[in-house]
Amino acid sequence: MHQTVKKLDSIKNKVKEIITKKQLKTDPQIVVVSKTFEINKVIPMLEAGHIHFGENKVQEAETKWSSIKTKYNNIKLHMVGGLQSNKAKNAIEIFDYIHSLDNEKLANKISKYQNELNKKSKLFIQVNLAKEKKKSGIFLSELRSFFIYCTKELSLNIIGLMCLPPYNFDSNKYFSMLKKNAQDLNLNELSMGMSSDYEQAVINGSTFLRLGTAILGERNPK
């Protein structure tokens, strides 16, 4: 068995243990974030039947996944990095999920291109829970009005919320906060938890874990 498949299986087992021990109702999908890694690192997981993969950049996703998606047509590709509005059309074309809807301009572009391409992506609103200046995301005080605008005015398919907790702080606090706000909006999906804090994310009801390093190892600097 390939090393990446072993690591993925090990994490899946750990997640199942947490769910059983805590008697949780969620069973999160693992999005393997393959940014900067060549496609040959990913193929063994595809062959083993894993379908959820993530990228941070539109151009890299197009280069890496366009032909692979035709061969493995059940792949679910996730945009997990920041998305510039001028890349929205390309993103809609290749991604099934976008985890980083974080401003009105981008929402308008996604709406426009979804209508043009007749394709609806599943969208997460990225929430900036701690109002960090260097991070994107909608502030909690603006979340409800932004959600209403996206769903009522633009008919976007908002399925959940996403967050990146502040570095070196207790992730539990922020995961719990995101879950509460998702429940307030009747949203079922939560994109939270990365390689360093996915266990806390599972406990707090995450439905999509974004894992790269824990499965593929340290990234190639780019």
Beta strands, then each sheet from edge to edge (+ up, - down):
strand 1: 29-33
strand 2: 52-55
strand 3: 76-79
strand 4: 97-101
strand 5: 122-127
strand 6: 158-163
strand 7: 189-191
strand 8: 208-211
sheet 1: 7+ 6+ 5+ 4+ 3+ 2+ 1+ 8+
end
